[in-house]
Amino acid sequence: MYRKYKAGDIAYIVESKRFIREVKILKFSGDLYTLQFTDSGGGIKLRENRLFRTKEEAEQYGKR
């Protein structure tokens, strides 16, 4: 299975359709990525369709 991201990559997520947060990919398991927030050190698990390569891509998604 092709994965868009690998451990160590930086990605962006959109929270509450308004806030863009930078995350670091820690690992991939099943169909979820384990992510670490770069600003706080907290973590979360999300599916690939919630991740964006660039901040600009995430901003465009958030404007919908």
Summary of the structure (lengths in Angstrom):
residues: 64
radius of gyration: 11.1
end to end distance: 29.6
largest distance: 31.3
contacts: 160
relative contact order: 0.27
helix: 17%
strand: 44%
